[in-house]
Amino acid sequence: MDMEAAIKWTLDWCREHGYNPFVDDAMELIHMVRLGTASEAELHTRARELTIECQLRSVVYELTDEAEALIENAFDESEQPP
């Protein structure tokens, strides 16, 4: 399968099955499709793994932002006179 066909097929497949991967994750799936060695079950398994990783990264980013905001607020409050 050529690269253009692999991209189209993989993106259509992701949409059809409700996966919304990051670009680098989509490229991994496209590569699997292009090689032609992955079964449908293997594609589902890897897409689910990538989805979970994506969700975990999002939670980590949110928690990091919240922690940074709390730290900033703590320093701002401690600098104010009583």
C-alpha positions, 0 to 999 in steps of 0.5 A, a space after each residue: 500500500 502506498 503512503 497516501 492510501 495508507 494515510 487515508 485508510 488509517 484515518 478513515 479506520 480511526 474515525 469509523 472506530 472512534 479513535 482520535 489519536 495525536 499526529 505522532 500516534 496516527 503515524 505509528 498506526 499508518 506505519 503498521 497499516 503500510 507494512 501490512 503485518 498488523 491484523 485488525 485486532 492488533 490495530 485495535 489493541 494499539 489504537 486503544 493503548 495510544 488512546 489511553 496514553 493520550 488521556 493520561 498525558 492530558 491528565 498529567 498536563 492538567 495536573 501540572 498546570 494546576 500545580 504550577 498555578 497553586 505554587 504561583 498563588 502561594 508565592 503571590 499570597 506570601 508576598 502580600 503584607 499582613 
